[in-house]
């Protein structure tokens, strides 16, 4: 009888321990999500996709970058997949058309390697390929804009906005193919409309975002003022963001560990993953001083 009571007590203790563990994990998940949401800016491409679901935000960004206050969109498609004839596909962050039939592709690029000129060229080419229908004349191709919004000055000439056009070399005259490529350098924040937009792109606090339409949209997403569909999309976003952060952390952690010829960093990555410390996980991949601090903290 005593043995049975002892067994029951162990089962109950185990159940309580498991319940407590689940509760702790749930609290950690909630805190982790809250932390991620608070840190998001428009330069996070996953978050930007959700923000741009409100078409007024897309219009405002285009109006500011192109200096066309009257620009109105007819339609837009997010994460539009464009394949070529050889099976190489490109997924566009935002593809939209205005009321005059002009075509726009907006891309957020945090990596210089992902914003090279030949990529912009490829975006423009695929847009043209998928726009012109069978039998239509080339003159029917719409005027198009590929807009890269970059975290740094990718082209390195210190400009706030780069406007790239084809020209006839000898005369310097424009080669009027109606194809335009723009690089918006958010690292330069002058005291003008573009500078204001650049600051808004890097601001995590919606109360500090100067644009009313962007501030309202970001606040509604971050403060949970959403319908059921909106909440579902934010949860999907958070899962994508967490997965991306973990993958980046593991990949960079392994790479660093191999280069240093030791496994301390790989062990640290594992510890941070178990603790749900994703911000720390990302930071140790590039901040050597902070990495050493955490190695000491975990006794590694």
C-alpha positions in Angstrom: 0.0 0.0 0.0 2.8 2.3 0.9 4.6 1.5 -2.4 1.4 2.4 -4.3 1.1 5.7 -2.4 4.8 6.4 -3.1 4.3 5.7 -6.8 1.2 7.9 -7.0 3.1 10.7 -5.2 5.9 10.4 -7.8 3.5 10.5 -10.7 1.7 13.6 -9.2 5.1 15.3 -8.6 6.2 14.5 -12.2 2.9 15.9 -13.6 3.3 19.1 -11.5 6.8 19.4 -12.7 5.8 18.9 -16.3 2.9 21.4 -15.9 5.3 23.9 -14.4 7.8 23.4 -17.2 5.1 24.0 -19.8 3.9 27.1 -18.0 7.5 28.4 -18.0 8.0 27.7 -21.7 4.7 29.4 -22.4 5.8 32.5 -20.5 9.1 32.5 -22.2 7.4 32.2 -25.6 5.2 35.1 -24.8 8.1 37.2 -23.6 10.1 36.2 -26.6 7.3 37.3 -29.0 6.9 40.5 -27.1 10.6 41.2 -27.4 10.7 40.4 -31.1 7.6 42.6 -31.8 9.1 45.5 -29.9 12.4 45.4 -32.0 10.8 45.2 -35.4 11.3 48.0 -37.9 10.3 48.6 -41.5 13.8 47.5 -42.5 12.8 43.9 -41.4 11.6 42.5 -44.7 9.2 40.1 -43.0 7.6 42.8 -41.0 7.5 45.2 -43.9 5.5 42.6 -45.9 2.8 42.8 -43.2 2.9 46.6 -43.0 2.4 46.9 -46.8 -0.8 44.9 -46.7 -2.3 48.3 -46.0 -2.1 49.8 -49.4 -2.0 53.3 -48.1 1.4 52.6 -46.6 2.7 51.4 -50.0 1.3 54.6 -51.6 2.9 56.8 -49.1 6.4 55.2 -49.5 6.1 55.5 -53.3 4.8 59.1 -53.2 7.8 60.1 -51.0 10.6 58.3 -52.9 9.3 59.3 -56.3 8.1 62.8 -55.2 4.7 62.1 -56.7 2.1 63.2 -54.1 -0.8 62.4 -56.5 0.3 58.7 -57.0 -2.5 56.2 -56.4 -2.3 52.5 -56.7 -4.7 50.4 -58.6 -3.5 47.0 -57.2 -0.6 45.4 -55.4 0.7 41.9 -54.8 3.0 40.9 -52.0 5.5 38.1 -52.3 4.8 37.7 -56.0 6.7 34.7 -57.5 8.1 35.3 -61.0 9.8 32.2 -62.6 11.9 32.4 -65.8 12.0 29.8 -68.6 14.8 27.9 -67.0 13.1 27.4 -63.6 14.9 30.2 -61.8 12.2 32.0 -59.8 12.3 35.4 -58.1 9.9 36.4 -55.2 9.2 40.1 -55.2 8.5 41.8 -51.9 5.9 44.1 -53.4 4.7 44.4 -57.0 2.1 47.1 -57.7 0.5 49.1 -60.5 -0.8 52.6 -60.3 -3.9 54.1 -61.8 -1.9 55.1 -64.9 -0.6 51.6 -65.5 2.9 52.2 -64.3 4.6 49.2 -62.6 6.5 49.3 -59.3 8.6 46.8 -57.5 9.6 47.6 -53.9 12.4 45.6 -52.2 13.9 45.9 -48.7 17.5 45.0 -48.9 19.6 44.8 -45.6 22.5 42.9 -47.3 24.8 44.6 -49.7 25.3 41.3 -51.5 21.5 41.1 -52.1 21.4 44.6 -53.6 24.0 44.4 -56.4 23.2 46.2 -59.7 22.8 42.9 -61.6 20.0 41.9 -59.3 18.2 45.1 -60.0 18.6 44.4 -63.7 17.2 40.9 -63.2 14.1 42.3 -61.4 13.4 44.7 -64.2 13.9 42.0 -66.8 11.5 39.5 -65.2 8.9 42.2 -64.6 9.0 43.0 -68.4 8.8 39.3 -69.3 5.7 38.7 -67.2 4.0 41.9 -68.2 3.9 41.7 -72.0 1.2 39.3 -73.2 1.5 37.1 -76.3 1.0 39.1 -79.5 1.4 42.5 -77.8 3.8 45.0 -79.3 6.9 46.1 -77.3 5.5 49.6 -77.2 2.9 48.2 -74.8 5.5 47.6 -72.1 4.5 49.8 -69.2 6.9 52.3 -67.5 8.5 50.4 -64.6 10.4 51.2 -61.4 12.6 48.8 -59.4 13.1 50.4 -56.0 15.7 48.9 -53.6 15.4 50.3 -50.1 18.8 49.6 -48.5 20.1 49.7 -45.0 23.5 51.0 -46.1 25.0 53.0 -48.9 25.3 50.1 -51.3 26.6 52.1 -54.3 29.0 54.0 -52.1 28.7 57.5 -53.6 27.0 59.1 -50.6 23.7 59.8 -52.3 20.4 59.8 -50.5 18.5 58.6 -53.6 20.2 57.0 -56.6 18.2 57.3 -59.8 19.6 55.0 -62.5 18.8 55.5 -66.2 20.2 54.2 -69.4 21.9 56.9 -71.5 23.4 57.3 -75.0 27.1 57.5 -74.0 28.3 60.0 -76.7 25.5 62.5 -76.3 24.5 61.9 -72.8 20.8 61.8 -73.9 18.4 59.4 -72.1 17.7 56.1 -73.8 14.0 56.3 -73.3 13.1 52.6 -72.5 10.9 53.7 -69.6 12.8 51.4 -67.2 13.9 53.0 -64.0 16.0 51.7 -61.1 16.3 53.5 -57.8 18.3 52.9 -54.6 17.0 54.6 -51.5 19.9 54.8 -49.0 18.3 54.9 -45.5 21.8 55.4 -43.9 21.6 59.0 -45.1 19.0 60.9 -43.2 18.9 64.5 -44.4 16.5 67.1 -43.1 13.9 66.5 -45.9 11.1 64.2 -46.8 13.4 61.4 -47.8 15.3 61.8 -44.6 12.1 61.6 -42.6 11.1 58.4 -44.4 14.6 56.9 -43.8 14.3 57.6 -40.0 10.8 56.1 -40.0 12.2 52.9 -41.7 14.6 52.4 -38.8 12.3 53.4 -35.9 10.9 50.5 -33.8 8.7 52.7 -31.6 5.5 53.6 -33.5 5.1 56.7 -31.4 8.3 58.0 -32.9 7.4 57.3 -36.5 6.7 60.7 -38.1 4.5 59.5 -40.9 0.9 59.3 -39.7 -0.1 56.4 -42.0 3.0 54.3 -41.1 2.8 55.1 -37.4 -0.8 54.0 -37.3 -0.2 50.8 -39.1 2.9 49.8 -37.1 1.1 50.6 -33.8 -1.9 48.5 -34.8 0.4 45.6 -35.5 2.6 45.9 -32.5 -0.1 46.7 -30.0 -2.4 43.8 -31.1 -5.2 46.0 -32.4 -6.0 43.5 -35.1 -8.9 41.3 -36.2 -8.5 37.5 -36.1 -7.0 37.4 -39.6 -4.5 40.1 -38.6 -3.4 38.2 -35.5 -3.0 35.0 -37.5 -0.7 36.8 -40.0 1.4 38.3 -37.1 1.8 34.9 -35.5 3.0 33.5 -38.9 5.4 36.4 -39.2 6.8 35.8 -35.7 7.4 32.1 -36.4 9.2 33.0 -39.7 11.2 35.6 -37.9 12.1 33.3 -35.1 13.1 30.5 -37.5 15.2 33.0 -39.6 17.0 34.2 -36.5 17.7 30.7 -35.3 19.0 29.6 -38.7 21.2 32.7 -39.0 22.5 32.2 -35.5 23.3 28.5 -36.0 24.8 29.1 -39.4 27.0 31.9 -38.2 27.8 30.2 -35.0 29.0 27.0 -36.8 31.0 29.1 -39.2 32.7 31.1 -36.5 33.4 27.9 -34.5 35.0 26.2 -37.4 37.2 29.2 -38.1 38.4 29.4 -34.5 39.0 25.6 -34.4 36.9 25.2 -31.2 33.3 24.3 -30.2 32.8 26.9 -27.5 30.7 29.1 -29.8 28.6 26.1 -30.9 27.9 25.3 -27.2 27.0 28.9 -26.6 24.5 28.9 -29.5 22.9 25.8 -28.0 22.6 27.5 -24.6 21.1 30.6 -26.0 18.6 28.6 -28.1 17.5 26.7 -25.0 17.1 29.9 -23.1 15.1 31.5 -25.9 17.5 34.4 -26.1 17.3 35.1 -29.8 18.5 38.7 -29.7 21.7 37.6 -27.9 22.0 34.7 -30.4 22.0 37.2 -33.3 24.4 39.6 -31.6 27.1 37.0 -30.7 27.5 36.3 -34.4 29.1 39.7 -35.0 29.9 41.3 -31.6 33.1 39.7 -30.4 33.2 41.5 -27.0 29.6 40.6 -26.3 30.3 37.0 -27.4 33.2 36.7 -24.9 31.0 38.2 -22.1 28.3 35.5 -22.7 30.9 32.7 -22.9 32.0 33.7 -19.4 28.4 34.0 -18.3 27.7 30.4 -19.3 31.1 29.1 -18.1 32.3 28.2 -21.5 
